[in-house]
Amino acid sequence: MVVMVSSNNLFHFLFKEKERDFLLRLQSSLQHVLLYEDPDLQERARRIIPLAELKKKAKEASQKTKQGGEVGVDERDCLVLELLSWFKGK
């Protein structure tokens, strides 16, 4: 028995398969991200990370970039850099 498959049906099948694969990857990635939304883990991180010290350094770094009337670097961006430095140093 020979089954005839039109190119339209084949396209529809392949599209659905790729869509399913994409949705599975998306669901897996969402589960991974939700791990970081755990309030207990966030609290543990807050107890370990010296956030006040890092915010102070970030503010100073941001202000240094704004000397002379330049636009400079946003304080939040400096905080990300301070966090990165802290994590690498730990």
DSSP file (Angstrom, degrees, kcal/mol; ACC not computed):
  #  RESIDUE AA STRUCTURE BP1 BP2  ACC     N-H-->O    O-->H-N    N-H-->O    O-->H-N    TCO  KAPPA ALPHA  PHI   PSI    X-CA   Y-CA   Z-CA
    1    1 A M              0   0    0      0, 0.0     2,-0.5     0, 0.0     0, 0.0   0.000 360.0 360.0 360.0 129.6    0.0    0.0    0.0
    2    2 A V        -     0   0    0      2,-0.0     2,-0.6     0, 0.0     0, 0.0  -0.907 360.0-150.5-108.8 129.5    1.4    3.4   -1.0
    3    3 A V        -     0   0    0     -2,-0.5     2,-0.5     2,-0.0     0, 0.0  -0.881  11.0-143.3-102.2 126.7    0.3    6.5    0.9
    4    4 A M        -     0   0    0     -2,-0.6     2,-0.5     0, 0.0    -2,-0.0  -0.760  15.4-168.8 -90.6 128.8    0.3    9.7   -1.1
    5    5 A V        -     0   0    0     -2,-0.5     2,-0.1     4,-0.0    -2,-0.0  -0.972  12.7-141.9-119.8 122.9    1.4   12.8    0.8
    6    6 A S     >  -     0   0    0     -2,-0.5     4,-2.3     1,-0.1     5,-0.2  -0.430  23.4-117.0 -78.1 158.1    0.9   16.2   -0.7
    7    7 A S  H  > S+     0   0    0      1,-0.2     4,-2.4     2,-0.2     5,-0.2   0.833 116.6  56.1 -63.6 -30.8    3.6   18.8   -0.3
    8    8 A N  H  > S+     0   0    0      2,-0.2     4,-2.3     1,-0.2    -1,-0.2   0.915 108.6  45.9 -66.6 -43.4    1.0   20.9    1.6
    9    9 A N  H  > S+     0   0    0      2,-0.2     4,-2.5     1,-0.2    -2,-0.2   0.897 112.8  50.5 -66.3 -39.7    0.4   18.1    4.1
   10   10 A L  H  X S+     0   0    0     -4,-2.3     4,-2.8     2,-0.2     5,-0.2   0.921 110.5  49.3 -63.7 -44.3    4.1   17.5    4.5
   11   11 A F  H  X S+     0   0    0     -4,-2.4     4,-2.7     1,-0.2    -2,-0.2   0.929 111.3  49.5 -59.7 -45.4    4.7   21.2    5.2
   12   12 A H  H  X S+     0   0    0     -4,-2.3     4,-2.4     1,-0.2    -2,-0.2   0.911 112.1  48.3 -61.1 -43.3    1.9   21.2    7.8
   13   13 A F  H  X S+     0   0    0     -4,-2.5     4,-2.1     2,-0.2    -2,-0.2   0.927 113.6  46.0 -63.1 -46.4    3.4   18.2    9.5
   14   14 A L  H  X S+     0   0    0     -4,-2.8     4,-2.4     2,-0.2     5,-0.2   0.887 112.2  51.6 -65.8 -38.5    6.9   19.6    9.6
   15   15 A F  H  X S+     0   0    0     -4,-2.7     4,-2.6    -5,-0.2    -1,-0.2   0.937 110.3  48.3 -63.0 -46.0    5.6   22.9   10.8
   16   16 A K  H  X S+     0   0    0     -4,-2.4     4,-2.4     1,-0.2    -2,-0.2   0.882 111.0  51.5 -62.3 -38.3    3.7   21.3   13.6
   17   17 A E  H  X S+     0   0    0     -4,-2.1     4,-2.4     2,-0.2    -1,-0.2   0.922 112.0  45.5 -65.5 -44.2    6.7   19.2   14.6
   18   18 A K  H  X S+     0   0    0     -4,-2.4     4,-2.5     2,-0.2    -2,-0.2   0.885 112.4  52.1 -66.1 -38.1    9.0   22.3   14.8
   19   19 A E  H  X S+     0   0    0     -4,-2.6     4,-2.5    -5,-0.2    -2,-0.2   0.913 109.8  48.8 -63.5 -42.8    6.3   24.1   16.7
   20   20 A R  H  X S+     0   0    0     -4,-2.4     4,-2.3     2,-0.2    -2,-0.2   0.920 111.4  49.5 -62.7 -45.2    6.1   21.3   19.2
   21   21 A D  H  X S+     0   0    0     -4,-2.4     4,-2.2     1,-0.2    -2,-0.2   0.912 111.4  49.5 -60.5 -42.6    9.9   21.2   19.6
   22   22 A F  H  X S+     0   0    0     -4,-2.5     4,-2.6     1,-0.2    -2,-0.2   0.929 110.5  49.5 -62.4 -45.6    9.9   25.0   20.2
   23   23 A L  H  X S+     0   0    0     -4,-2.5     4,-2.5     1,-0.2    -1,-0.2   0.875 109.6  51.9 -63.7 -37.1    7.2   24.8   22.8
   24   24 A L  H  X S+     0   0    0     -4,-2.3     4,-2.2     2,-0.2    -1,-0.2   0.910 111.5  46.5 -64.7 -42.4    9.0   22.0   24.6
   25   25 A R  H  X S+     0   0    0     -4,-2.2     4,-2.5     2,-0.2    -2,-0.2   0.901 112.5  50.9 -64.9 -40.6   12.2   24.1   24.7
   26   26 A L  H  X S+     0   0    0     -4,-2.6     4,-2.3     2,-0.2    -2,-0.2   0.916 110.6  48.3 -63.1 -44.0   10.3   27.1   25.9
   27   27 A Q  H  X S+     0   0    0     -4,-2.5     4,-2.1     2,-0.2    -1,-0.2   0.902 111.6  50.0 -63.7 -41.6    8.6   25.1   28.7
   28   28 A S  H  X S+     0   0    0     -4,-2.2     4,-1.8     1,-0.2    -2,-0.2   0.915 111.4  48.5 -63.2 -43.4   12.0   23.7   29.8
   29   29 A S  H  X S+     0   0    0     -4,-2.5     4,-2.3     1,-0.2    -2,-0.2   0.878 108.8  54.1 -65.0 -38.2   13.5   27.2   29.8
   30   30 A L  H  X S+     0   0    0     -4,-2.3     4,-2.3     1,-0.2    -1,-0.2   0.919 106.6  51.2 -62.8 -43.3   10.6   28.6   31.8
   31   31 A Q  H  X S+     0   0    0     -4,-2.1     4,-0.7     1,-0.2    -1,-0.2   0.891 109.9  50.8 -60.7 -38.9   11.0   25.9   34.5
   32   32 A H  H >< S+     0   0    0     -4,-1.8     3,-0.8     1,-0.2     4,-0.5   0.921 110.5  48.2 -64.7 -44.2   14.7   26.8   34.7
   33   33 A V  H >< S+     0   0    0     -4,-2.3     3,-1.6     1,-0.2     4,-0.4   0.878 102.9  62.4 -64.5 -37.9   13.9   30.5   35.1
   34   34 A L  H >< S+     0   0    0     -4,-2.3     3,-1.1     1,-0.3    -1,-0.2   0.729  88.1  71.9 -64.1 -20.6   11.3   29.8   37.8
   35   35 A L  G X< S+     0   0    0     -3,-0.8     3,-1.0    -4,-0.7    -1,-0.3   0.861  95.7  52.6 -59.1 -34.3   14.0   28.3   40.0
   36   36 A Y  G <  S+     0   0    0     -3,-1.6    -1,-0.2    -4,-0.5    -2,-0.2   0.577  97.4  66.7 -79.4  -9.6   15.3   31.8   40.5
   37   37 A E  G <   +     0   0    0     -3,-1.1    -1,-0.2    -4,-0.4    -2,-0.2   0.387  69.2 121.4 -90.2   3.0   11.8   33.0   41.6
   38   38 A D    <>  -     0   0    0     -3,-1.0     4,-2.2    -4,-0.2     5,-0.2  -0.561  56.7-150.7 -70.2 116.0   12.0   30.9   44.8
   39   39 A P  H  > S+     0   0    0      0, 0.0     4,-2.3     0, 0.0     5,-0.2   0.849  94.4  54.3 -58.7 -36.2   11.6   33.3   47.7
   40   40 A D  H  > S+     0   0    0      2,-0.2     4,-2.1     1,-0.2     5,-0.1   0.918 109.8  46.2 -65.1 -42.9   13.7   31.1   50.0
   41   41 A L  H  > S+     0   0    0      2,-0.2     4,-2.2     1,-0.2    -1,-0.2   0.884 111.7  52.2 -66.8 -37.5   16.6   31.0   47.6
   42   42 A Q  H  X S+     0   0    0     -4,-2.2     4,-2.2     2,-0.2    -2,-0.2   0.905 109.3  49.4 -64.5 -40.5   16.4   34.8   47.1
   43   43 A E  H  X S+     0   0    0     -4,-2.3     4,-1.6     2,-0.2    -2,-0.2   0.904 109.4  51.7 -65.2 -41.2   16.5   35.4   50.8
   44   44 A R  H  X S+     0   0    0     -4,-2.1     4,-1.0     1,-0.2    -1,-0.2   0.909 110.2  49.5 -61.0 -41.4   19.5   33.1   51.2
   45   45 A A  H >X S+     0   0    0     -4,-2.2     4,-2.8     1,-0.2     3,-0.5   0.903 107.2  54.6 -64.7 -40.9   21.3   35.1   48.4
   46   46 A R  H 3< S+     0   0    0     -4,-2.2     5,-0.3     1,-0.2    -1,-0.2   0.822 106.1  52.7 -63.2 -31.1   20.4   38.4   50.1
   47   47 A R  H 3< S+     0   0    0     -4,-1.6    -1,-0.2     1,-0.1    -2,-0.2   0.778 116.5  38.9 -73.7 -25.8   22.0   37.2   53.3
   48   48 A I  H << S+     0   0    0     -4,-1.0    -2,-0.2    -3,-0.5    -3,-0.1   0.860 100.5  75.8 -92.5 -41.2   25.3   36.4   51.5
   49   49 A I  S  < S-     0   0    0     -4,-2.8     2,-2.3    -5,-0.1     3,-0.2  -0.599  77.5-135.1 -79.9 126.3   25.6   39.2   49.0
   50   50 A P     >  +     0   0    0      0, 0.0     4,-2.3     0, 0.0     5,-0.2  -0.456  38.5 166.5 -78.5  72.1   26.9   42.5   50.6
   51   51 A L  H  >  +     0   0    0     -2,-2.3     4,-2.9    -5,-0.3     5,-0.2   0.864  67.6  53.8 -61.5 -41.4   24.3   44.5   48.6
   52   52 A A  H  > S+     0   0    0     -3,-0.2     4,-2.0     1,-0.2    -1,-0.2   0.922 111.8  46.2 -60.4 -43.4   24.6   47.8   50.6
   53   53 A E  H  > S+     0   0    0      2,-0.2     4,-2.3     1,-0.2    -1,-0.2   0.906 113.8  48.2 -64.8 -42.0   28.4   47.8   50.0
   54   54 A L  H  X S+     0   0    0     -4,-2.3     4,-2.4     1,-0.2    -2,-0.2   0.881 110.2  51.5 -68.0 -37.6   27.9   47.0   46.3
   55   55 A K  H  X S+     0   0    0     -4,-2.9     4,-2.4     2,-0.2    -1,-0.2   0.896 109.3  51.0 -64.8 -39.1   25.3   49.7   45.8
   56   56 A K  H  X S+     0   0    0     -4,-2.0     4,-2.3    -5,-0.2    -2,-0.2   0.937 112.0  46.2 -62.9 -47.0   27.6   52.2   47.5
   57   57 A K  H  X S+     0   0    0     -4,-2.3     4,-2.6     1,-0.2    -2,-0.2   0.892 112.2  51.9 -62.0 -39.7   30.5   51.3   45.1
   58   58 A A  H  X S+     0   0    0     -4,-2.4     4,-2.6     2,-0.2    -1,-0.2   0.902 108.7  50.0 -64.7 -41.2   28.1   51.4   42.1
   59   59 A K  H  X S+     0   0    0     -4,-2.4     4,-2.4     2,-0.2    -2,-0.2   0.926 112.4  47.2 -63.3 -44.3   26.9   54.8   43.1
   60   60 A E  H  X S+     0   0    0     -4,-2.3     4,-2.1     2,-0.2    -2,-0.2   0.918 112.9  48.9 -62.9 -43.8   30.5   56.1   43.4
   61   61 A A  H  X S+     0   0    0     -4,-2.6     4,-1.4     1,-0.2    -2,-0.2   0.905 111.6  49.4 -63.8 -40.9   31.4   54.5   40.1
   62   62 A S  H  X S+     0   0    0     -4,-2.6     4,-0.7     1,-0.2    11,-0.4   0.919 109.9  50.8 -63.9 -43.9   28.4   56.0   38.3
   63   63 A Q  H >< S+     0   0    0     -4,-2.4     3,-0.8     1,-0.2     4,-0.3   0.873 105.7  56.6 -63.1 -37.1   29.2   59.5   39.7
   64   64 A K  H >< S+     0   0    0     -4,-2.1     3,-0.9     1,-0.2    -1,-0.2   0.864 105.0  52.0 -62.4 -34.9   32.8   59.2   38.5
   65   65 A T  H 3< S+     0   0    0     -4,-1.4     7,-0.3    -3,-0.3    -1,-0.2   0.673 107.0  54.5 -75.4 -14.8   31.5   58.6   34.9
   66   66 A K  T X< S+     0   0    0     -3,-0.8     3,-1.1    -4,-0.7    -1,-0.2   0.366  78.1 121.1-100.5   4.3   29.3   61.7   35.1
   67   67 A Q  G X   +     0   0    0     -3,-0.9     3,-0.5    -4,-0.3     5,-0.1  -0.401  69.9  31.2 -67.7 144.3   32.0   64.2   36.1
   68   68 A G  G 3  S-     0   0    0      1,-0.2    -1,-0.2    -2,-0.1    -2,-0.0   0.652 131.1 -71.9  82.6  15.9   32.5   67.0   33.7
   69   69 A G  G <  S+     0   0    0     -3,-1.1    -1,-0.2     1,-0.2    -2,-0.2   0.604  89.8 145.9  78.5  10.7   28.8   67.1   32.6
   70   70 A E    <   -     0   0    0     -3,-0.5    -1,-0.2    -4,-0.2    -2,-0.0  -0.382  60.8-116.0 -78.7 162.1   29.0   63.9   30.6
   71   71 A V        -     0   0    0      1,-0.1    -5,-0.1    -2,-0.1    -1,-0.1   0.918  54.5-179.7 -64.3 -44.6   26.0   61.5   30.5
   72   72 A G        -     0   0    0     -7,-0.3     2,-0.4    -5,-0.1    -6,-0.1  -0.153  32.5 -48.3  77.2-170.1   28.0   58.8   32.2
   73   73 A V        -     0   0    0    -11,-0.4    -8,-0.2   -12,-0.2    -7,-0.1  -0.871  58.4-109.7-107.5 134.9   27.0   55.2   33.1
   74   74 A D     >  -     0   0    0     -2,-0.4     4,-1.9     1,-0.1     3,-0.3  -0.275  23.2-122.8 -62.2 145.6   23.7   54.5   34.9
   75   75 A E  H  > S+     0   0    0      1,-0.2     4,-2.1     2,-0.2     5,-0.1   0.844 111.3  56.5 -60.0 -36.0   24.0   53.4   38.6
   76   76 A R  H  > S+     0   0    0      2,-0.2     4,-1.9     1,-0.2    -1,-0.2   0.885 106.1  50.5 -65.1 -37.9   22.1   50.2   37.8
   77   77 A D  H  > S+     0   0    0     -3,-0.3     4,-1.9     1,-0.2    -1,-0.2   0.900 109.8  50.2 -65.8 -39.6   24.6   49.2   35.2
   78   78 A C  H  X S+     0   0    0     -4,-1.9     4,-2.4     1,-0.2    -2,-0.2   0.871 107.2  55.1 -65.2 -35.7   27.4   49.9   37.6
   79   79 A L  H  X S+     0   0    0     -4,-2.1     4,-2.8     2,-0.2    -2,-0.2   0.900 105.1  52.4 -64.3 -40.1   25.7   47.7   40.2
   80   80 A V  H  X S+     0   0    0     -4,-1.9     4,-2.4     1,-0.2    -1,-0.2   0.921 110.6  48.1 -60.6 -42.8   25.6   44.8   37.6
   81   81 A L  H  X S+     0   0    0     -4,-1.9     4,-2.5     2,-0.2    -2,-0.2   0.890 111.2  50.3 -65.4 -39.0   29.4   45.3   37.1
   82   82 A E  H  X S+     0   0    0     -4,-2.4     4,-2.5     2,-0.2    -2,-0.2   0.907 111.0  49.1 -65.2 -41.2   29.9   45.3   40.9
   83   83 A L  H  X S+     0   0    0     -4,-2.8     4,-2.8     2,-0.2     5,-0.2   0.917 110.7  50.6 -62.5 -43.0   27.9   42.1   41.3
   84   84 A L  H  X S+     0   0    0     -4,-2.4     4,-2.3     1,-0.2    -2,-0.2   0.931 111.7  47.4 -59.9 -46.5   29.9   40.5   38.5
   85   85 A S  H  X S+     0   0    0     -4,-2.5     4,-1.8     1,-0.2    -1,-0.2   0.899 112.1  50.4 -61.7 -41.5   33.1   41.5   40.2
   86   86 A W  H  X S+     0   0    0     -4,-2.5     4,-1.1     1,-0.2    -2,-0.2   0.924 111.1  47.9 -63.9 -44.5   31.9   40.2   43.6
   87   87 A F  H  < S+     0   0    0     -4,-2.8     3,-0.3     1,-0.2    -1,-0.2   0.890 112.1  49.4 -64.7 -38.9   30.8   36.9   42.1
   88   88 A K  H  < S+     0   0    0     -4,-2.3    -1,-0.2     1,-0.2    -2,-0.2   0.840 110.9  50.9 -68.2 -31.5   34.1   36.4   40.3
   89   89 A G  H  <        0   0    0     -4,-1.8    -1,-0.2     1,-0.2    -2,-0.2   0.670 360.0 360.0 -79.6 -16.8   36.0   37.3   43.5
   90   90 A K     <        0   0    0     -4,-1.1    -1,-0.2    -3,-0.3    -2,-0.2   0.455 360.0 360.0 -84.5 360.0   34.1   34.8   45.6
